[in-house]
């Protein structure tokens, strides 16, 4: 059951987003003006770039999960039949988090016995109670 990305690729994507966010908030070029003039402006900017980085971190972490992609559908959770198969395409699902929407890629499987549809790849990527 492979992950959808490598640690190096995940770190590179998050690092690029962090660098871009930092450049928007505190430009390296001293001739570019800083945005905002009161602390509330600074705080809002920090939350904005922080949420962007946090959602990217969550997306990459979900891709690194060992059950992010499966090679077999497994047993049907509805009728326990072995007559299951994986659909060819994957679905991008939006999960809501306090930091904003997080896109998670998931596989779909179908059961030939009961015609049930289920996701074998994201059983542990559900919302916390």
C-alpha positions as CSV (number, residue, x, y, z in Angstrom):
1,X,0.0,0.0,0.0
2,X,2.1,2.9,-1.3
3,X,2.0,6.5,-0.3
4,X,1.1,9.1,-3.0
5,X,4.3,11.1,-2.7
6,X,7.8,10.9,-1.2
7,X,9.0,12.7,1.9
8,X,11.4,14.8,-0.2
9,X,8.7,15.9,-2.6
10,X,6.3,16.7,0.3
11,X,9.0,18.7,2.1
12,X,9.9,20.6,-1.2
13,X,6.3,21.6,-1.8
14,X,5.7,22.8,1.7
15,X,9.1,24.6,1.7
16,X,8.1,26.4,-1.5
17,X,4.8,27.5,0.0
18,X,6.5,28.6,3.2
19,X,9.1,30.6,1.2
20,X,6.4,32.2,-0.9
21,X,4.3,33.1,2.2
22,X,7.3,34.6,3.9
23,X,8.2,36.7,0.8
24,X,4.6,38.1,0.7
25,X,4.7,39.0,4.4
26,X,8.3,40.2,4.7
27,X,9.8,40.7,1.2
28,X,13.6,40.1,1.0
29,X,13.9,43.2,-1.2
30,X,14.2,46.1,1.1
31,X,12.7,48.5,-1.5
32,X,9.3,46.7,-1.4
33,X,7.0,48.2,1.3
34,X,5.7,46.1,4.2
35,X,1.9,45.7,4.2
36,X,-0.2,47.0,7.1
37,X,0.4,49.7,9.7
38,X,-1.2,48.4,12.9
39,X,-0.7,45.1,14.8
40,X,-4.1,43.8,13.7
41,X,-2.9,44.0,10.1
42,X,0.2,42.0,11.0
43,X,-1.8,39.5,12.8
44,X,-4.3,39.0,9.9
45,X,-1.4,38.6,7.5
46,X,0.2,36.0,9.7
47,X,-3.0,34.0,10.0
48,X,-3.5,34.2,6.2
49,X,0.0,32.8,5.4
50,X,-0.1,30.4,8.3
51,X,-3.3,28.8,7.2
52,X,-1.9,28.4,3.7
53,X,1.1,26.6,5.1
54,X,-1.0,24.5,7.5
55,X,-3.3,23.2,4.7
56,X,-0.4,22.3,2.5
57,X,1.2,20.4,5.4
58,X,-2.0,18.5,6.0
59,X,-2.4,17.6,2.3
60,X,1.2,16.4,2.1
61,X,0.9,14.4,5.3
62,X,-2.2,12.7,4.0
63,X,-0.4,11.8,0.8
64,X,2.4,10.2,2.9
65,X,0.1,7.9,4.7
66,X,0.7,4.2,3.8
67,X,-3.0,3.6,3.1
68,X,-3.2,6.7,0.8
69,X,-3.3,4.3,-2.2
70,X,-4.1,0.6,-2.2
71,X,-3.5,-2.1,-4.8
72,X,-6.6,-4.2,-4.0
73,X,-10.1,-3.2,-2.9
74,X,-10.3,-5.8,-0.1
75,X,-13.5,-7.1,1.4
76,X,-16.8,-5.2,0.9
77,X,-17.6,-3.4,4.2
78,X,-21.3,-3.9,3.5
79,X,-21.6,-7.6,2.6
80,X,-18.0,-8.9,3.3
81,X,-17.8,-10.2,-0.3
82,X,-14.5,-10.6,-2.0
83,X,-16.0,-9.7,-5.4
84,X,-14.7,-6.1,-5.3
85,X,-12.7,-4.0,-7.6
86,X,-11.0,-0.6,-7.7
87,X,-12.4,2.1,-9.9
88,X,-9.8,3.5,-12.4
89,X,-10.0,7.1,-11.4
90,X,-9.4,8.7,-8.0
91,X,-11.5,11.4,-6.4
92,X,-10.3,14.6,-4.8
93,X,-12.3,15.2,-1.7
94,X,-12.3,18.5,0.2
95,X,-12.0,18.1,4.0
96,X,-12.8,21.2,6.1
97,X,-10.2,22.1,8.8
98,X,-9.9,25.1,11.0
99,X,-7.1,26.3,8.7
100,X,-9.2,26.0,5.5
101,X,-10.1,23.4,3.0
102,X,-7.7,20.4,2.6
103,X,-7.8,18.4,-0.6
104,X,-7.4,14.6,-0.1
105,X,-7.1,12.2,-2.9
106,X,-9.0,8.9,-2.4
107,X,-9.7,5.8,-4.3
108,X,-13.2,4.3,-4.8
109,X,-14.0,0.6,-4.9
110,X,-17.2,-1.2,-5.8
111,X,-18.7,-4.5,-4.9
112,X,-20.0,-6.8,-7.6
113,X,-22.2,-8.7,-5.1
114,X,-24.2,-5.9,-3.5
115,X,-23.2,-3.0,-5.8
116,X,-22.0,-1.0,-2.8
117,X,-19.4,1.7,-3.2
118,X,-16.6,2.4,-0.6
119,X,-13.2,3.9,-0.3
120,X,-10.5,1.4,0.8
121,X,-7.7,4.0,0.7
122,X,-9.0,6.5,3.3
123,X,-10.4,4.4,6.1
124,X,-8.1,6.1,8.7
125,X,-8.2,9.6,7.1
126,X,-11.7,10.4,8.5
127,X,-12.6,13.3,10.7
128,X,-11.6,13.1,14.4
129,X,-14.4,12.8,16.9
